[in-house]
Amino acid sequence: MSYKFWEATINDYEKLLETGERSDVIIYAGQNEDEFHVHSAILCVRSEYFRTAFSENWVEKKDGKLIFKKPNIEPNIFQVILRFIYCGNVDLSKLKGPEVLKLLIAVDELNIQPLISCIQEFLTKNQSEFLYQNPIEILEIVYQHERFTDLWNFCLDKICEEPENLINSDEFINLKAPLLELLLKRDDFALDEIIIWESLIKWGLAQNPTIPQDVKTWDKEQMKIMEKILHRFIPFIRFYHIPSDAFFYKVLPYKKLLPKKLVHEISEFNMVPYIRSTVDIQPPRQPKLMFDSVIAEFQHFALFASWIDKDDGLKYNSKNIPYNFNLLYRASRDGMENYEFHNKCNNKNSTIIIIKIKGKDQLVGGYNPLEWNSSNSYKITSDSFIFSFTNKKDINTAIIGRVQNPNYAIYCYGNNGHGPAFGGGHDLYFNNSDKQGYCSSHSYSSINLPSTFLADDYEVFQIIKKNI
């Protein structure tokens, strides 16, 4: 039988770090050269970077000690790194967003692989507000570190969620050319193409402020300079998706910046639309689907948001949905058992249920602005609704049933095989144990569904208001 005393061992190494007893290395960190007295044996065993540094004489010797200087790493950041090397743990909760980012840059420089993915995950999950406030600045930092892939994708996705914020910001004209190119290549950089074109011209002019704003006043040399600045970006502008009038007034004045063949092909496309073009036209830009659903599409969530705001039309579109829909439960992923529904969905405010009817393109579901629980009791609300789509591919087939008897709006079953239920007479109710749903018309207006149906799958999303 073996016995392990990890905690005692870690405590001993922590004391060794704190006291510096029998240390043979002095590390000077930060501009003020704060001293850390550490041990070369431990550093070499735990870090490939330090093993290489000591073996290749990156350090100097003085009074029998190895001297190592890292003026670019702040002392508090270096302390976190040393604690990981000695004790195998790292506490990120006490660091603010900018400090965590500095730590990530430092561990990349020191090639401490386990912490790179760990810190990125912490940033995206726990410091998202910091990342949201500075996505461009952070993106430019991350661009210099090829191993920061998670953070890179997070920042790019955030910028593409609201690209107008970048385009309208003072920072846009200072964006580095490789980053601008990456954004223009993305299908989800979803702005009107003419806005992207005008913004590109604005960016190009900012790279050489001596060129006048009015293209009509440019001489040959100025035209050549602008052509050189913008040449790499022209293939990524989707000119075919610019309306013909906007192309005439806002693109053609810059035709000398474009390949002649391209100008001819687009002009022909706009002026002779009945002639089938042989050009391979890029698809229009579309926002990335921001809802983790295998049942519903983007347009369904836009409609759900409209209904939640008491508008029975289509009030919202891809650019202005004011809610996040966070997936809590998916039967096909988490299990159809009743306890799984309650474990994942109880005590969560504002949820929407979406059920896919077995073997059909029909959807049915309901909105609960309150919490689910296992109390075997009714909940009162006048804001809930149920709905159906006769054909999920056509949102015009949607029917919404607003609650008519608020006293029986929501029923919360206990842990007895029952799932979500709307209404006093099972206006919409799902029995997890037999994958069967029931529909009637008592507490809600009718949504024209059969009294019983089977389900292929169903999902539950929590609805959270965005900070707009």
DOMI-96990 format. One line per 4 residues: number of its first residue (from 0); for each residue x, y, z of C-alpha. Coordinates in steps of 0.02 Angstrom, whole numbers, plus 50000, padded with zeros to 5 digits. Each point is the difference from the previous one (the first is absolute). Layout:
% DOMI-96990
NUM	X:Y:Z; ...
% end
This chain:
% DOMI-96990
0	50000:50000:50000; 50064:50173:49955; 49968:50162:50093; 50009:50171:49920
4	50030:50161:50093; 49977:50128:49861; 49939:50140:50111; 50148:49991:50118
8	50121:49995:49854; 49920:50151:49917; 50004:50096:50166; 50186:49964:50016
12	50036:50063:49825; 49896:50155:50036; 50105:50036:50154; 50157:49976:49896
16	49937:50130:49877; 49954:50122:50138; 50163:49984:50097; 50120:49978:49854
20	50102:49883:50111; 50152:49928:49909; 49953:50092:49841; 50130:50015:49863
24	49908:50116:49880; 49946:50182:50016; 49867:50057:49878; 49974:50187:49978
28	49822:50033:49939; 49922:50162:49939; 50073:50172:49971; 50041:50020:50185
32	50091:49832:50000; 49908:49917:50144; 50102:49850:50060; 49944:49818:50005
36	50119:49874:50078; 49964:49832:49919; 50077:49831:49960; 50071:49952:49831
40	49963:49814:50025; 49814:50032:50023; 49991:50124:49857; 50088:49879:49881
44	49890:49852:50046; 49839:50099:49983; 50039:50114:49853; 50078:49965:49830
48	50032:50187:49982; 50107:50010:50158; 50089:49836:49958; 50053:50076:49834
52	50043:50167:50080; 50118:49920:50126; 50079:49878:49877; 50034:50130:49866
56	50069:50131:50117; 49861:50129:49981; 50041:50049:50179; 50148:50082:50084
60	50085:49945:50160; 50036:50112:50148; 50060:49953:50175; 49960:49818:49968
64	49822:50036:49944; 49921:49988:49828; 49925:50169:49952; 49847:50004:49887
68	49911:50161:49949; 49821:50016:49934; 49961:50187:50001; 49848:49973:49886
72	49907:49890:50126; 49925:50091:50149; 50043:49930:50173; 49821:49952:50047
76	49985:49905:49835; 50166:49912:50028; 49944:49951:50175; 49849:49910:49926
80	50112:49907:49877; 50124:49947:50135; 49859:49937:50110; 49941:49891:49856
84	50176:49934:49971; 50029:49958:50184; 49825:49951:50056; 49905:49953:49843
88	49856:50120:50032; 49947:50169:49936; 49868:50118:50069; 49932:50115:49866
92	49850:50064:50098; 50099:50138:50083; 50065:50071:49836; 49911:50130:49895
96	49974:49978:49813; 50157:50098:49944; 50106:49903:50126; 49935:49833:49937
100	50043:50051:49822; 50176:50049:50055; 50016:49832:50087; 49948:49911:49840
104	50133:50094:49900; 50131:49958:50132; 49962:49813:50006; 50007:49995:49811
108	50172:50081:50003; 50055:49876:50134; 49921:49856:49902; 49893:49937:50145
112	49879:49903:49892; 49871:49940:50130; 49962:50179:50052; 49972:50067:49824
116	49836:49907:49971; 49949:50019:50183; 50019:50190:50001; 49911:50018:49832
120	49852:49903:50066; 49997:50107:50158; 50002:50160:49898; 49859:49950:49882
124	49890:49932:50139; 50036:50116:50146; 50069:50160:49925; 49885:50019:49850
128	49952:50177:50050; 50183:50052:49990; 50015:49916:49830; 49839:50080:49938
132	50065:50173:50046; 50166:49978:49909; 49979:49873:49858; 50104:50096:49871
136	50144:50038:50117; 50002:49821:50063; 49986:49931:49823; 50157:50095:49949
140	50092:49929:50151; 49938:49823:49968; 50049:50012:49817; 50182:49998:50054
144	49978:49835:50094; 49951:49854:49889; 49958:49887:50148; 49860:50113:50063
148	49872:49919:49884; 49854:49996:50123; 50020:50184:50044; 50026:50043:49817
152	49837:49917:49947; 49907:50079:50145; 50053:50176:49953; 49966:49975:49814
156	49827:49930:50037; 49962:50145:50117; 50051:50130:49869; 49895:49911:49868
160	49849:49996:50115; 49993:50190:49992; 50115:50054:49857; 49924:50173:49993
164	50084:50037:50168; 50170:49973:49919; 49959:50092:49839; 49934:50153:50095
168	50140:50005:50128; 50152:50114:49995; 50107:49843:50013; 49945:49933:49831
172	50120:50107:49896; 50145:49940:50109; 49961:49816:49972; 50150:49903:49937
176	49986:49945:49818; 50009:49811:50034; 49858:50013:50127; 49893:50102:49882
180	50029:49870:49865; 49948:49859:50118; 49837:50090:50042; 49958:50037:49818
184	50022:49816:49958; 49870:49946:50128; 49824:49955:49946; 49932:50058:50169
188	50072:50176:49990; 49820:50042:49965; 49985:50181:49943; 49924:50066:49841
192	50136:49980:49870; 49994:50183:49950; 50037:50048:50181; 50150:49883:49999
196	50060:50080:49838; 49982:50178:50065; 50088:49951:50161; 50143:49924:49902
200	50022:50163:49905; 49999:50094:50167; 50133:49880:50068; 50106:50020:49844
204	49995:50189:50009; 50055:49993:50182; 50156:49903:49950; 50058:50149:49897
208	49922:50161:50067; 50077:50105:49860; 49873:49932:49876; 49842:50109:49991
212	49831:49927:50048; 49920:50043:49832; 50049:49869:49870; 49963:50125:49860
216	50152:50101:50052; 50124:49855:50000; 50144:50010:49878; 50081:49846:49921
220	50128:49982:50138; 49869:50007:50138; 49894:49874:49907; 50150:49885:49988
224	50036:50017:50187; 49820:49955:50045; 50002:49854:49879; 50155:49932:50085
228	49922:50022:50174; 49836:49915:49956; 50057:49871:49872; 50005:49853:50123
232	49822:50034:50061; 49906:50019:49834; 49973:49811:49974; 49907:49990:50167
236	49869:50133:49962; 49841:49917:49939; 49956:50127:49867; 49860:49894:49927
240	49900:50029:50160; 50009:50189:49986; 49839:50073:49926; 50023:50069:49824
244	49965:50181:50048; 50124:49993:50144; 50128:49918:49886; 49978:50140:49872
248	50016:50145:50121; 50118:49929:50133; 50111:49871:49915; 50021:50054:49818
252	50084:50165:50049; 50142:49888:50064; 50002:49886:49847; 50185:50032:49968
256	50034:49908:50163; 49912:49845:49933; 50050:49875:49865; 49919:50050:49835
260	49927:49826:49975; 49916:50009:50170; 49921:50169:49962; 49935:49934:49833
264	49927:49841:50076; 49910:50090:50140; 49934:50135:49884; 49933:49865:49884
268	49924:49908:50149; 49910:50159:50056; 49946:50064:49829; 49955:49836:49913
272	49932:49893:50143; 49914:49875:49885; 50167:49940:49932; 50059:49857:50107
276	50171:50041:50071; 50139:49871:49989; 50092:50082:50144; 50012:49905:50164
280	49909:50122:50115; 50038:49994:50186; 49847:49979:50113; 49938:50151:50097
284	50067:50022:50174; 49891:49929:50137; 50015:50009:50189; 50061:49841:50081
288	49861:49899:50079; 50015:50051:50182; 49878:49872:50067; 50057:49825:50040
292	49847:49910:49933; 49980:49843:49894; 49813:50031:49986; 49969:50184:49965
296	50079:50127:49882; 50052:50181:50023; 49833:50069:49938; 49906:49902:50133
300	50100:50084:50138; 49970:50171:49923; 49814:49962:50006; 50009:49934:50180
304	50085:50163:50052; 49861:50099:49916; 49866:49898:50090; 50087:50022:50168
308	49990:50188:49972; 49813:49985:49966; 50016:50026:49812; 49914:49863:49900
312	50088:50053:49840; 50185:49985:49958; 50068:50146:50097; 50183:49945:50002
316	50128:49943:49873; 50177:49932:50003; 50076:50164:50058; 49886:50056:50140
320	49939:49850:50102; 50012:50066:50179; 50017:49829:50083; 50124:49860:50016
324	49926:49825:49993; 50110:49885:50103; 49973:49813:49980; 49961:49916:50165
328	49936:49830:49945; 49988:49894:49844; 49912:49833:50016; 50105:49912:49867
332	50159:50058:50087; 49953:49997:50184; 49872:49860:50005; 49811:50002:49993
336	49982:49955:50184; 49895:50118:50104; 50135:50028:50131; 50120:50064:49866
340	49875:50133:49949; 49977:50054:50181; 50187:49992:50041; 50045:50115:49857
344	49848:50113:49990; 49933:50024:50176; 50023:50169:50083; 50047:50086:49836
348	49903:50158:49958; 49922:50025:49827; 50011:49842:49895; 49930:49946:49833
352	49961:49819:49955; 50016:49944:49817; 49938:49826:49952; 50026:49915:49831
356	49850:49890:49958; 50051:49825:49949; 50018:49970:49813; 49937:50173:49950
360	50065:50175:49969; 49888:50065:50139; 50054:50092:50156; 49904:50033:50159
364	50050:50083:50161; 49971:50129:50134; 50074:50146:50095; 50009:50004:50190
368	50055:50170:50067; 50011:49926:50176; 50099:49853:50070; 49970:49814:49982
372	50008:49899:50161; 49934:49836:50071; 49864:50073:50112; 49846:49916:49922
376	49915:50169:49992; 49939:50136:49881; 50093:50161:49966; 49910:50160:49954
380	50055:50110:49854; 49920:50097:49859; 50159:50002:49895; 50016:49817:49950
384	49949:49928:49831; 50000:49839:49900; 50031:49984:49813; 50007:49884:49851
388	50076:49999:49826; 49906:49892:49875; 50158:50006:49894; 50158:50054:50091
392	50078:50054:49834; 49864:50132:49979; 49980:50121:50145; 49836:50059:49923
396	49924:49837:50062; 50030:50054:50180; 49854:50008:50121; 50018:50079:50172
400	49882:49964:50144; 50003:50136:50132; 49949:49953:50177; 49816:50036:50035
404	49990:49938:50179; 50157:50062:50090; 49957:49906:50160; 50036:49835:49911
408	50138:50059:49882; 50139:49882:50056; 49993:49833:50092; 50159:49934:50082
412	49996:49812:50019; 50105:49906:50127; 50129:49867:49961; 49873:49873:49939
416	50031:49980:49815; 49919:50163:49946; 50086:50141:49908; 49948:50179:49961
420	49814:50042:50004; 49903:50155:49946; 49819:50031:50050; 49868:49927:50116
424	49942:49871:49875; 50163:49948:49921; 49996:50134:49866; 50176:49941:49967
428	50079:49865:50104; 50143:49879:49973; 50023:49833:50084; 50184:49959:50000
432	49978:49818:50045; 49907:49953:49840; 50062:50143:49887; 49821:50052:49972
436	49923:50172:49998; 49821:50057:50027; 49911:50153:49935; 49828:50076:50038
440	49919:50170:50020; 49955:50056:50175; 50114:50133:50071; 50077:50057:49834
444	49930:50041:49829; 50007:49853:49879; 50158:49960:49901; 49912:49870:49890
448	50097:49842:50045; 49941:49820:50020; 49955:49953:50178; 50151:49884:50010
452	50167:49991:49911; 50169:49914:50015; 50164:50095:50003; 50166:49972:49913
456	50089:50121:50115; 49974:50154:50105; 50105:50143:50067; 49989:50128:50140
460	50085:50170:49989; 50020:50131:50135; 49965:50175:49935; 50115:50138:50062
464	49984:50182:49956; 50154:50070:49913; 50091:50150:50069; 49966:50119:49856
% end
